[in-house]
């Protein structure tokens, strides 16, 4: 006999427990049958699944894990299928995401790139600083930035009070190719009439998620990018319910001047050392080896390259 519809529905709220949060990725996993689906919440924060549409269907007593995430905001719940009722309903209120979940490599890379853009001065002083001033409504959690080609968000204030990134607000940089279209999300919506000031840097940058093309003009340098070299994971403790992961990464720097190249790499190594505990998605970043100065492949007309490796150490992943 075909299975009947078995809906799992609910709403995802901001931390006030009443404001629906749009655009949250909700994942429902039937852990008994190892199947899952995802859903982006509607404008009122609502989501909806039908277990009948999952691979393998469902049965009474199946264990379900519900997860809601948008950037650094997160919440989860465990449910059990009860075929004696026509479905399940579960609302979730977002909180600040912990740093022991399964690693999202894109989020790690994004945090490192934004950190470097904020902390490592551009040798050519490219770009400008601007402030977007907006008003809270008491229910608005998403604040767009009017400009394009934005390098990073410097700070966010509400009625003059500096807000804390990753806990009070989160920046989604959206465009994975250059991180140039950020949106600010608040965990708690600013009060009606509150003055929200978003300070940001915009214009040409020099630190990217990808490697430079070989046809760039020499005026495009210096330039840097972040790359993950290797990931090593081992089980932590009994039961295989968690892992310890180390990530070896590298910042690649290109310049047409060897002295400039060496100065940038030296500043980069010092920067990592001085801020090695100041990250959100991981707790420790240690500088590793520094590579030799080489001629960049495909750029034999004077572009030089050097790398500074780093280690993200002992990142716990709870499954």
N, C-alpha and C positions, 0 to 999 in steps of 0.2 A: 504494500500500500504506500502510495506517495506520502511524503511527510507534509504536514500542514505548515502554513506560515508560522513562524515563531519570532516576533519582532523583539528587538532590543533597542530601546529608545531613551532619550534623555536630553539634557541641555548642559552645556559647558559655560560656567560663569567666571567672571573676573573675581578678584579676591573679596569683593563686597557681597558675593553670594546672590546678587540680584541682576547684575548686568550681563546679558548674554554676550559671549565672546565669539565673534565671527572669524572664520578662516583657520580655526584650530584643527589640526590633524588628529582625528580620533581613530584609534586602531582597536579592533576587537579580535582577540585570538581565542579560538577553541583549543585550549592546550591539551585536551584529551585526544582530539583528532588531528592536531597539528595543522590547522587551517586558520586563515585570517583574512580580514578585509579592512580597508581604510575608508574614511569619510571626512570631508571638510565641512565644518559646521556652517549652518546658514546664518543669516544676519541676526537672528535671535539666539544664536548659540546652540540650536537644536541639531541632533544627529539621529540617524535611523539605520538599523541593520535588520536583515531577515536571515536567521540561522539556516533556513531552508535553502538559501542560496550559497551556503558555504560548501566547499569540497568535503564530501563525506557526510554532509547533513548534520544531524544532532541527535542526541538521545537523552533521556532523563538522567540527571546526575553529572552531565558533562561539566567540566570546569572551564570558566571563561575568564580571561584577563582583559580589562578595559583600560586603555591608556589614552590620555589626551595631552598633546604637546604643541606648543608654538614657541620656537626659540628656547629661551631658558625657563619658560613657564610650563608646568607639568602637573599631572595628577593621575592616579591610577586606582582601580578597584578590582576586586575579585568577585565573580558571580558564579552561581550554580544553576544549571538548567532544571527547572521544575515543570514538567509537562502537565502537572495538575492545574497550572495557571496558563492563561493565553499568551504570556510574554513577560518580559522583564523591563523595568524602567530604572535608570540610574543617572542622577545628576552628579556632576563633578565641579568642584571649585578649585581653580588653578592656584598653585603655590609656586615658589621658586624651585626650579629643578635642582636636585642633588647632583653630585658629581661622581656617582657610582653606577650610573646606568651604562648600557651598551654604548660604546664610543661612536659618535657621529663625526667622521673624519672631516666633513665639510665645515662643521661648526668649529672644530679645533683649528683648521687652517684659516678660517675667517678671523678668529680671535687673534691669531698670531699676526696676520697681515695688518689688521686694524691697529694692533699694538705697535707694530713697526712704523706705520704711517703717523701715529700720534707721537712717538718717542724719538724716532730717528730723523734728524733734520735733513730736509732735501738740500743737497749741495747747490742746486740752482734756485732755491727758494720759490719754486713754482706753486701756484695756487693762492687763494685768498680766504679770509675768515669772514663769516657772516652769521647773523642771528635771525632765526624765524620766531616771531612772537605770535602765539595763538591763544585761544581761550578754551578753558575746560567747560564741559556741559553737565558734568555730574554722571554721565553715562558713556562718554566717548573714551575709548581706550586706544584708538589708532590715530596717530598724527603723521600726516604726510609732509614732506619737505618740498617747497615750491620750486627749487632749483634742480637742475640736472648736473651730471658729471661731478657728483659729490665724492670727496675722498674718504671722509670719516666724520662721525659725530664727536665733538670735543666734550660737550657737557650738556646736561638737561637740568633746568631749574623750574620749580613750581612755586609761585609767589615768593621768589627770591631764595628758596631753599634748594640747595644742591641735592639732586637725586642720585641714587646709587645704581650703577649699571648692573644688569643681570639679576637684581633683586627687586628694585622698585620699577625699573623699566628695562626693556630689551630692544636692541636695534637689529632689525632684519635688513641686511644689505641687499637682499633679493637677487640682483644680477650676479650670477656665479662667475661670469667671465671677467668682470672688473669691479664688482662691489660698489657700483656708482649710484644706486637708486634706493637709499635707505628709508625705512619706515620705523617710527618709534612707537612701541607698544607699552602701555602702562599696565602693571599688574592690578593696581587700584585706579579707577578712573578719576582724574583730577576734578575737584568740586566745580560746580556751576559758577562761571565767572572767574575761575582761577587763571592766573597769567602763567602760561607755559612758554618758556624760552629755551629754544634748541639752538645751541651754538655749533657750527659745523665749518669744516674746511672744504672748499670746492675748487675745481679747476684741474689742470693736468697734474697727475701724480707720477711717481717713479717706482712704486712698489706694487707688484701685480700678483695675481694667483697663477699666471701662466708664464711660460718662457717667452722672450722676445722673438719676433720674426727676424729672419735674416735680412729683410729688405728695409729695416728701419734706418732712418738717417742718423748720422753721427750725433746730431743735436739731441736725439732722444735719450742719450746716455748722460750720466749713469742711470742704471736701471737694476732692479732686484726682483727676485721672486722667491716664493716658499715652496718647497717640495718635500714630500715624505719619501724617505729612502727605503725603510723596512719597518715591519711591525712584527713583534714577537709576543706571543700570548702563551701563558701556562695556567693550569688550573690552580685555584687557591682553596685549600681546605678540602674537607670531605664532601662527597655528594655532588661534586661538579656543578655547584650552583653559582659559582663566581670564578672570575679569572683575574690574573694580574697581567697587564699589558705594558710593554715598553715600545715607544715609537721613536725611531731614529729619523730625524729630519735634517734639511739643509736649506740655508738661505744662499742663493746664488746671486752674486753681484757682478755686473758688467760695467766697464768704464773704458774710455779711450786714453786714460792717463793712469800710469801705474801707481804714482804717489797717491792720487785720489782714491784709487781702488784699495790700497793698503790702509789708508786712513778710515774709509768706510767700514771695512771688515773689522778693523781694530775697535771702532766705536760700537759696532754690532755685537762683538763678543763681550765688551764691557757692559753694554745695555742688558744683554741676557743675564749676565752674572749678577748685576745689581737688582734685577727684577724677577729673579727665578721663581719666587713664590707668589707672584702677584697676578695669577690667572684664575679663571673661573672653571673652565672645562677640564682642567688638570691642575695638580697641586705643585708640581716641581718640573722645571725646565733647566737643564744643565748644558753649558757650552761644551762641545766636544772638539774634534780635530778641525784645523784650518787647512784648506787645500792649497796647492801651489798656484802661482799665477800662470795662467795659460792663455793662449790665443783662442778666442771663442770660435767654435766650429762654424764655418760658413761666413765668418767675418774677419778674414785675414788682413783687412785694410786698417788694422790698428785697434780693434775692439778686444780688450783683455777681460778675463774672467777669473774669479776666485770664489770659493765656497767656504761658508762657516757652518759646520754641523752642530746640531743640538740634540739632546735626548730628553724626551718626555718620559719620566721615570715612574714606575710602580703605579700605574693608573688602574684602579680597581673597577671591574665590570661585574655587576650583579645581574644575573640572568632572570 
